[in-house]
Amino acid sequence: MKKFFAIAFIAATLVACNGGGEATPAADTTAATVDTTAAAVDTTAAAADTTAPAADTAK
């Protein structure tokens, strides 16, 4: 009868603790994902206006 109580006590202890000391914690699945795509950058320079008359520098 002592063996039965010992086994029942050990089983109850393992059930009560849920085996938490042996398992590694689960990964956080609620973490936000990071957007690593960069926004498109316009690298074309504005064309200079070459139709304007040149300034008169001769005097």
Contacts in CASP RR format, 6 or more apart in sequence:
PFRMAT RR
TARGET T0000
AUTHOR 0000-0000-0000
METHOD contacts of the structure
MODEL  1
MKKFFAIAFIAATLVACNGGGEATPAADTTAATVDTTAAAVDTTAAAADT
TAPAADTAK
END
